[in-house]
Amino acid sequence: MTLPQLHTSTIGDGPARVVFVHGLFGQGKNFTTIAKAIGDLATSTLVDLPNHGRSQWTDSIDYPDMAQALAGVLRQIDRPVCLVGHSMGGKVVMRTALDFPELVERLVVVDISPSEGLGSSFGPLFEAMQSLDLEGLESRRDADRILGQGIPNDTVRGFLMQNLRHEPGADGQRHWRWQMNLDLLQRELDHGISSWPDTDASYDGRVLWVAGEKSGYVREDAAPTMRRLFPRYVQVTVKDAGHWVHSEQPEAFIATLRHFLQLS
């Protein structure tokens, strides 16, 4: 099977090597602020996962396959990295560390567990985006107004609208489109995305688990699995943060990440 090519960008020039992996609906550039804030400590690579951003689309979603594609990016870096993943991207980086431990010097998992489940709160977002009439859309302001009926949270709506593009098509005319593979992601929400393909492997490097205080994605019943797969993990819970910890409480997230990067 041919693995998808992943788009990347680089920020910072510090001595450590950090690779950021976004969650569902995200793009590598979502970590730009964080990467700039640690630029003195690290050179950061921001990755677009398959079916997101400027990376290739696929016919299905499978965490081992995404881990293998990410490993291809890591092999282009001259040494093992600190791998940081949020939500769906957290599952990708977990699987990458388990399958390719030689490529990962340390691991940061942001607000997700190694367990089944991810999609319960995302269904309404899909419904709102799919209901947007792209052919009849006149402006980004109109899109924001229409999406606001199903997605009242301004921050979440703005995050999703980063994926809305107005670009020339094959006919030379500009058309609105979703940059992410929306149909596939919706189809795979309850299966490929929400799954956790368990493994007998374990990762013995340092692991930092960052949970949002107001989020329920780092589940207590997953703790035994977390300890079995990642025996050296420590958990930090960020106050007043929901699922998007790094965007809701960036200063706390940056301070936590900087401390973790400097541990010997």
VEXDO-815324 format. One line per 2 residues: number of its first residue (from 0); their letters; for each residue x, y, z of C-alpha. Coordinates in steps of 0.001 Angstrom, whole numbers, plus 500000, padded with zeros to 6 digits. Each point is the difference from the previous one (the first is absolute). Example, Ala and Ser with C-alpha at 12.3 -4.5 7.8 and 13.67 -1.06 7.14 Angstrom:
// VEXDO-815324
0	as	512300:495500:507800 ~ 501370:503440:499340
***
This chain:
// VEXDO-815324
0	mt	500000:500000:500000 ~ 501233:503473:499134
2	lp	499994:502246:503051 ~ 498740:503592:499650
4	ql	502496:502830:499755 ~ 499744:502312:503008
6	ht	500451:503754:499725 ~ 502309:501556:502610
8	st	501357:503402:500968 ~ 502817:500979:502362
10	ig	500173:502670:502713 ~ 502811:500939:502391
12	dg	503695:499196:500119 ~ 500561:498613:503497
14	pa	502092:496856:500601 ~ 497172:497611:500908
16	rv	497825:498466:497284 ~ 496231:500090:500541
18	vf	497280:498729:497660 ~ 496398:501185:500495
20	vh	496996:497988:498817 ~ 496537:501590:499996
22	gl	496588:498510:500735 ~ 496826:499488:497992
24	fg	499186:502999:497737 ~ 503419:501510:500762
26	qg	503157:500856:498088 ~ 503634:500156:500971
28	kn	499848:503781:500048 ~ 497666:499827:503014
30	ft	503164:499546:502086 ~ 501768:503058:498547
32	ti	499668:502085:503174 ~ 501289:497159:502168
34	ak	502909:499248:497653 ~ 501058:503657:499937
36	ai	499882:500156:503802 ~ 502484:497121:500308
38	gd	502125:501110:497040 ~ 503016:500679:502201
40	la	499879:496420:501300 ~ 498904:498108:496912
42	ts	499728:499767:496258 ~ 496377:498950:499473
44	tl	498423:498137:497104 ~ 496249:500543:499546
46	vd	498286:497078:498233 ~ 496725:499856:498070
48	lp	498492:496542:500485 ~ 498449:498139:497045
50	nh	496654:501472:498876 ~ 500844:503303:501712
52	gr	501736:503211:498986 ~ 502231:499579:496970
54	sq	500685:496281:500458 ~ 498690:497320:497657
56	wt	496559:498443:500393 ~ 499456:496268:500576
58	ds	497147:497513:499572 ~ 499860:499008:503672
60	id	501345:500929:503436 ~ 502250:497644:501924
62	yp	502268:500944:502906 ~ 502806:497545:499170
64	dm	500084:501376:496450 ~ 500054:503612:501223
66	aq	502792:499095:502429 ~ 501979:498497:497136
68	al	499500:503137:497903 ~ 501117:502166:502924
70	ag	503028:497760:500509 ~ 501026:500887:496451
72	vl	500144:503660:501055 ~ 501958:499164:503162
74	rq	502600:498036:498051 ~ 500886:503183:498102
76	id	501084:501593:503299 ~ 503535:499225:501112
78	rp	499122:498656:503459 ~ 497108:498868:502221
80	vc	497429:502708:500724 ~ 497583:501195:502632
82	lv	496665:499056:498439 ~ 496951:502075:501012
84	gh	496472:499007:498968 ~ 496547:501370:500816
86	sm	496738:498025:499952 ~ 499948:497811:496871
88	gg	503616:501054:499497 ~ 500647:498772:503540
90	kv	498912:496537:498943 ~ 502272:500251:496958
92	vm	503055:500949:502078 ~ 499272:497315:502578
94	rt	499908:497367:497282 ~ 503148:501440:498407
96	al	501925:499772:503276 ~ 498810:496427:500511
98	df	500773:498859:496454 ~ 503166:502047:499381
100	pe	501538:500713:503444 ~ 503431:500616:498489
102	lv	498629:503167:498360 ~ 498469:501516:503161
104	er	502189:501409:502769 ~ 497022:501089:502119
106	lv	496243:500330:499572 ~ 497273:502534:500841
108	vv	496368:498867:499741 ~ 497439:502806:500188
110	di	496478:499270:501245 ~ 499281:496530:498668
112	sp	500147:496429:501334 ~ 501154:496739:498400
114	se	496428:498728:499868 ~ 496938:499792:497800
116	gl	498113:503237:499576 ~ 500564:503504:498693
118	gs	497022:500924:497907 ~ 497075:500771:502316
120	sf	500513:503783:500010 ~ 501062:500242:496364
122	gp	496802:498788:498333 ~ 498203:503375:500158
124	lf	503068:501709:498494 ~ 499887:497667:497017
126	ea	496283:500607:499575 ~ 500462:503774:500001
128	mq	502865:499918:497490 ~ 498246:497551:497685
130	sl	496864:502163:500026 ~ 501917:502999:498625
132	dl	499009:500551:496348 ~ 503422:500568:498457
134	eg	498595:500645:496504 ~ 497706:502746:501235
136	le	502460:501521:502469 ~ 500878:503628:499263
138	sr	502508:500955:502680 ~ 501917:498789:503039
140	rd	497818:502269:502128 ~ 496915:498177:498741
142	ad	501635:496673:500801 ~ 500705:501174:503540
144	ri	496394:501126:500447 ~ 498547:496745:498663
146	lg	502374:497770:501967 ~ 499201:502000:503115
148	qg	496529:498471:500031 ~ 501458:496564:500743
150	ip	503348:501027:501516 ~ 499332:502937:502375
152	nd	503493:499924:501552 ~ 502032:502687:498202
154	tv	503363:498366:500747 ~ 498999:496566:498719
156	rg	498304:501493:496937 ~ 503069:502105:499182
158	fl	502211:496928:500377 ~ 497855:498024:497552
160	mq	499804:502842:497509 ~ 503774:499909:499576
162	nl	499205:497000:497787 ~ 497656:501963:497707
164	rh	501740:501002:496772 ~ 498956:502181:497036
166	ep	502215:498800:497180 ~ 500010:499624:496196
168	ga	498595:496730:498703 ~ 500566:498097:496766
170	dg	497675:502443:498229 ~ 502163:502960:500992
172	qr	497286:501383:502280 ~ 500394:500365:503738
174	hw	497994:497576:502115 ~ 499523:499428:503710
176	rw	501202:496660:501342 ~ 500983:498324:503239
178	qm	503745:499367:500030 ~ 499622:496876:502126
180	nl	498474:496771:498703 ~ 496701:500688:501747
182	dl	498019:497068:498556 ~ 502613:497413:500999
184	lq	500534:501489:503462 ~ 496272:499935:500705
186	re	499674:496437:498721 ~ 502929:498833:502160
188	ld	499066:501947:503148 ~ 498445:497069:501856
190	hg	502451:497415:498673 ~ 503511:500895:498825
192	is	500231:503276:501940 ~ 498373:498824:503229
194	sw	501843:496677:500012 ~ 503083:499046:501964
196	pd	501832:497034:498459 ~ 501615:498522:503100
198	td	503451:498469:499934 ~ 502279:497951:502233
200	as	502819:502515:499504 ~ 501021:502565:502608
202	yd	502040:503194:499856 ~ 502600:500533:502723
204	gr	500895:503636:499348 ~ 498773:503041:501898
206	vl	496305:500736:499409 ~ 498064:503109:501029
208	wv	496197:499765:499989 ~ 498317:503422:499876
210	ag	496294:500050:500835 ~ 497500:502864:499967
212	ek	498240:500441:503339 ~ 496635:500511:498268
214	sg	500467:497187:497496 ~ 499037:496372:500387
216	yv	502308:498490:497414 ~ 502729:498801:502404
218	re	497871:497317:501574 ~ 500633:498465:503401
220	da	499136:496532:498743 ~ 502804:500291:497424
222	ap	502697:500506:502662 ~ 500982:496301:500203
224	tm	500449:499902:496221 ~ 501980:503225:500088
226	rr	502308:498555:502661 ~ 500433:496699:498152
228	lf	500842:501673:496683 ~ 501956:502945:501434
230	pr	501396:498982:503413 ~ 501907:503273:500531
232	yv	497130:502397:499349 ~ 499117:502917:502239
234	qv	496781:501980:499725 ~ 499421:503734:500244
236	tv	496467:501436:500078 ~ 499703:503584:498757
238	kd	497457:502117:501884 ~ 497183:501733:498110
240	ag	500795:498108:496801 ~ 497720:497842:497912
242	hw	500975:497666:497185 ~ 502061:502561:498040
244	vh	502445:500488:502873 ~ 502780:501676:497988
246	se	497685:502643:498526 ~ 497842:500583:503094
248	qp	502900:500291:502476 ~ 503085:500609:497833
250	ea	502196:501496:502728 ~ 499483:497042:502323
252	fi	500523:497562:497152 ~ 503198:501724:498864
254	at	501414:500072:503543 ~ 499225:496294:500449
256	lr	501550:499078:496659 ~ 503135:502092:500609
258	hf	500532:498295:503347 ~ 499558:496548:498456
260	lq	502446:500733:497177 ~ 502693:500999:502501
262	ls	499744:496844:502112 ~ 503155:497920:499700
***
